[in-house]
Amino acid sequence: MAFPQELLRWYDANARQLPWRSFPTPYRVWVSEIMLQQTRVETVLPYFERFLNRFPNLENLAKADLSEVLREWEGLGYYSRARNLHKTARIVSLEYGGHLPSKPEDLEKLPGIGHYTAAAIASIAFGEPAAAVDGNIKRIYSRILALQDPFGSASFEKTIADYAQSVLPQDRAGDFNQALMDLGSLVCLPRQPLCPACPVGKFCLAFQQGIQVNLPVRVKKAPVPYYEVCVAVIQRDGKVLLRQRDSSGVLAGLWEFPGGKVEQTDESLLDCLNREVFEKTGLKIAVDEKIGVFDHAYTHFKISVHAWQASPFSSPLTIRENLLWVSVAYLKNYPMGKVARVISNKIFETLLTSYL
């Protein structure tokens, strides 16, 4: 029996039970694939259920405000995915009669849908013979082929792409792609692959040569940048000042507490805090008790956020468009990044009783 047939036989008996598989409509498959970009299945599961309860179909999603979508997405990270999901829903509603296109080349034209995601949606939702190849599947194929080319190199990518299409079963492309996803998640693990349990071990050249843990070959990455950030929870009359981030960049459109990164010219963290708050709000503040330090890792950098309670010396004559005084009780209604939400929850717990 050939490699694809062996893998499909294993998948038929061991496939993970996932909500988008039990009822694989194009909408559900699309939402799941966007959520699964750079995020583990276990993390996605509760968000998928909550998101589908709030936006059960593409029409509901297209009609929603972006702030509603971001609020339901909060905590899942990589917020550009939520913005692209919302943008695509509106495009499909207006230009495709509310139906996602079935061909990968057409899906790839839509916001947030790259080559892999287009192939996954097309094969799983529409049965199109498209090979979906992400990082996990590249790892599997690099071991099957005992490929020595560096991960991400032009020769590596071409060899993997050609092989993926050559072994794809035309009649069960969606199941085969999902079988590979399960194999990468359950068996062909990055550091300690469970080779004795692998259903396709006899086809794996790396296993036969005993080099599976060394593949794929990776070029050493540069150190991840680290930044210190200072923010102020500015309070006035039971309200807190929030700032909405710009419409592009990291955490675009989300709300935060005013502040920013420590610069080389700052003599201390408090110098940074006062400078950043004035630049972002036009306010001079009196700094009170420190709330805490909150660490967080993004894909390409790490931060430590220092947060203080503060109060304004005086209100500016005009408040900027991206600033808003919000009652502590209503902070939960404003979509935020993970660190801002942790700080929000902390001040909600300590301040709500005295301000309501």
Secondary structure, DSSP 8 states (H G I E B T S, - for coil): --HHHHHHHHHHHH----HHHHS--HHHHHHHHHHTTTS-HHHHHHHHHHHHHHS-SHHHHHHS-HHHHHHHHTTS--THHHHHHHHHHHHHHHHSTT---SSHHHHTTSTT--HHHHHHHHHHHH--------HHHHHHHHHHTT--S-TTSHHHHHHHHHHHHHH--TTSHHHHHHHHHHHHHHTS-SSS--GGG-TTGGG-HHHHHT-GGG-S---------EEEEEEEEEEETTEEEEEE--SSSTTTT-EE-SEEE--TT-SSHHHHHHHHHHHHHS--EEEEEEEEEEEEE-SS-EEEEEEEEEEESS--SS--TTEEEEEGGGGGGS-B-HHHHHHHHHHHHHHHHHH-
